[in-house]
């Protein structure tokens, strides 16, 4: 589906980075790239948010009233397009479909903190045939176990389907000149982090053709027009990425190499 971004808001400043963090343990033996792409018949994104930190949803749209969360939906569907095994993909579009959590009273979050929260509040559990991603929007900042990382927008906990988004960092992102706002940053971060969790760019999902960044930036694409490119987590590059996407009217953020890796696995 081709959708034009028609979202406007106040200008914000700054932007941050994302992280693909290797957790110290896996919560579920079925949470593997092989299972996601060869066995699973349903992929559900379960969304929770700390009170006061809810994601952009109700009233936030692209195109002719299309919910902003359609961006994540379209990108997940694009990865599976053309595969023999095409799972049913369920992405919430409204706050009513998401779960509000009590205020946690934390100013920073380690990977273990996030995992403990997921164990307490998530309801869906991945099985051989059903995959459940748990995305949580938090107050505070990410702590990598050594120090706080106040510019980190989101994290994917490797070996799990747990993704955390740090809402205040999202709020502080955006630009004014072209009308791009934190709504886009939030969705781009979601697509990027779930891309990590699914195994994209040689992170469990083999590459059909070499396109992994060779400068030591981890499981990131070498194409600056792909959401998995490492610099597309930074303010100026993310803005340019957004402008290019708006010009084409296509909300699928993965480049052809990333799509081919998923479709041909």
C-alpha positions in Angstrom: 0.0 0.0 0.0 1.3 3.5 -0.9 0.4 6.1 1.8 1.5 9.7 2.0 2.6 11.1 5.4 0.4 14.0 6.2 1.3 14.6 9.8 2.0 18.0 11.4 2.8 19.1 14.9 5.0 21.4 16.9 8.8 21.4 16.2 10.9 19.4 18.6 14.7 19.3 19.0 17.3 16.6 19.1 17.0 12.9 18.5 18.6 9.8 19.8 19.9 6.4 19.0 18.5 2.9 19.1 20.0 -0.2 20.6 19.9 -3.9 19.8 20.8 -5.3 23.2 21.8 -8.9 23.9 19.8 -10.0 26.9 21.3 -12.3 29.5 18.6 -14.8 29.0 15.8 -15.8 26.6 12.3 -15.9 27.8 11.0 -18.4 25.3 12.5 -21.2 23.2 10.1 -20.4 20.3 11.4 -16.8 20.0 13.9 -17.5 17.1 14.2 -16.2 13.6 13.6 -19.6 12.2 10.3 -19.9 14.0 9.2 -16.4 13.0 9.6 -17.1 9.3 9.1 -20.8 8.8 6.5 -22.0 11.4 4.6 -19.2 12.9 1.1 -18.7 11.5 0.3 -15.5 13.5 2.3 -12.5 14.6 0.8 -10.3 17.2 2.2 -7.0 18.5 1.1 -6.4 22.1 1.6 -2.8 23.2 1.7 -1.5 26.8 2.6 1.9 28.2 3.5 3.3 31.5 0.8 5.8 32.6 1.6 9.2 31.1 3.8 7.7 28.4 1.3 6.4 25.9 2.3 6.1 22.2 0.8 8.3 19.5 -2.4 6.6 18.3 -5.9 8.0 18.5 -6.1 11.1 16.3 -2.7 10.5 14.8 -3.0 9.5 11.1 -1.3 9.2 7.8 -3.1 9.9 4.5 -6.9 10.0 4.6 -7.4 9.2 8.2 -5.3 6.0 8.2 -4.0 5.2 11.7 -0.4 6.0 12.3 0.2 2.4 13.5 -0.6 1.3 10.0 3.1 2.1 9.3 4.3 -0.8 11.5 1.6 -3.0 10.1 2.6 -2.3 6.5 6.3 -2.9 7.2 5.7 -6.3 8.9 3.4 -7.4 6.1 6.1 -6.4 3.5 8.7 -8.7 5.1 6.4 -11.7 4.6 5.0 -10.8 1.2 5.6 -13.6 -1.3 6.5 -16.2 1.3 4.7 -19.6 1.3 4.0 -19.1 5.0 2.2 -15.8 5.4 1.2 -15.3 9.0 -1.8 -13.3 10.2 -0.3 -10.0 11.5 -2.1 -8.2 14.3 -1.0 -4.6 15.2 -3.1 -2.4 17.5 -4.2 0.9 16.1 -6.0 2.6 19.0 -5.2 3.2 22.7 -8.2 1.0 23.6 -6.3 -1.9 22.1 -3.2 -1.2 24.2 -2.6 -1.7 27.9 -1.9 1.1 30.4 0.5 0.1 33.2 0.9 1.8 36.6 3.6 4.5 37.0 6.8 2.5 37.7 8.7 5.4 39.4 12.0 4.6 37.6 14.4 7.1 36.0 16.4 4.6 34.1 16.0 1.0 32.8 18.5 -1.8 32.4 17.8 -4.8 30.1 17.0 -6.9 33.2 14.5 -4.3 34.5 12.7 -4.3 31.1 12.6 -8.1 31.0 11.2 -8.3 34.6 8.5 -5.8 33.6 7.6 -7.9 30.6 7.3 -11.1 32.7 4.9 -9.3 35.0 2.6 -7.6 32.5 2.7 -9.3 29.1 -0.2 -11.6 28.3 0.8 -13.2 25.0 3.4 -15.9 25.0 5.0 -17.1 21.8 4.4 -20.7 20.9 5.5 -22.9 17.9 2.7 -21.4 15.8 2.1 -18.0 17.3 4.6 -15.1 17.8 3.9 -12.3 20.3 6.0 -9.2 20.4 5.7 -7.1 23.6 6.4 -3.4 23.0 6.4 -1.1 26.1 6.6 2.7 26.3 8.5 3.9 29.3 9.3 6.9 31.3 13.0 7.5 32.1 16.0 6.5 30.0 17.9 3.4 29.0 20.8 2.1 31.1 23.2 -0.3 29.3 24.3 -1.8 32.6 27.2 0.7 32.9 25.6 4.1 32.6 22.5 5.9 31.4 22.1 6.5 27.7 19.8 9.5 27.5 19.8 9.7 23.7 18.6 6.1 23.2 15.1 6.1 21.7 14.4 2.4 21.8 15.9 -1.0 22.5 15.4 -4.6 21.2 16.4 -7.2 23.8 18.2 -9.9 21.7 16.9 -13.4 22.1 13.4 -12.2 23.0 10.5 -10.4 21.4 10.7 -7.5 24.0 11.1 -4.0 22.7 11.1 -0.8 24.8 10.6 2.7 23.6 11.6 5.7 25.8 8.8 8.1 25.3 10.4 11.3 26.6 13.3 10.8 24.1 10.7 10.4 21.3 9.0 13.7 22.4 12.2 15.5 22.1 12.7 14.5 18.5 11.5 15.9 15.2 11.9 19.0 13.0 9.8 21.9 11.9 10.8 22.8 8.4 9.2 19.9 6.6 6.6 19.1 9.3 8.0 15.9 10.5 7.4 15.2 14.1 7.9 12.6 16.9 5.0 10.5 15.5 7.3 9.5 12.6 10.3 9.0 14.9 8.2 6.7 17.1 7.1 4.5 14.2 10.5 4.4 12.5 12.0 3.3 15.8 9.4 0.6 16.2 10.1 -0.7 12.7 13.8 -0.6 13.3 13.7 -2.4 16.7 11.3 -5.1 15.6 13.5 -5.5 12.5 16.4 -6.3 14.9 14.2 -8.7 16.9 13.2 -10.6 13.8 16.9 -11.1 12.9 17.4 -8.6 10.1 20.8 -7.8 8.7 22.7 -11.0 9.6 21.3 -11.0 13.1 19.8 -14.5 12.7 18.4 -13.9 9.2 21.0 -14.8 6.6 21.7 -12.3 3.8 21.0 -13.1 0.2 23.5 -10.5 -0.8 26.0 -8.8 1.4 24.5 -5.5 2.7 25.7 -5.4 6.3 27.5 -2.3 7.4 31.2 -3.2 7.5 32.3 -0.4 9.9 31.5 -2.2 13.1 28.0 -0.8 13.6 26.4 -4.1 14.4 23.4 -5.6 12.6 22.7 -2.6 10.4 22.2 -2.1 6.6 24.8 -0.3 4.5 22.0 1.5 2.5 21.1 4.9 3.9 17.7 4.6 2.3 16.8 1.6 4.5 15.4 2.0 8.1 18.0 -0.5 9.2 20.9 1.8 8.2 22.8 2.7 11.4 22.7 6.5 10.9 18.9 6.6 10.4 18.6 6.5 14.1 20.2 10.0 14.3 18.3 13.3 13.9 19.6 14.8 10.7 19.8 11.5 8.8 16.4 10.4 10.0 14.9 13.6 8.8 16.4 13.1 5.3 15.1 9.5 5.4 11.7 10.8 6.2 11.7 13.4 3.4 12.7 10.7 0.8 9.9 8.4 2.0 7.4 11.2 1.9 8.4 12.0 -1.6 7.8 8.5 -2.8 4.6 8.0 -0.8 5.7 4.6 0.3 5.7 3.8 4.0 7.7 0.6 3.7 11.0 1.5 5.3 13.0 -1.6 4.5 15.2 -1.6 1.4 15.0 -4.4 -1.2 17.9 -6.3 0.3 16.3 -6.5 3.8 13.0 -7.5 2.2 14.7 -10.2 0.1 16.4 -11.7 3.1 13.1 -12.1 4.9 11.1 -13.3 1.9 13.8 -15.9 0.8 14.7 -17.3 4.2 
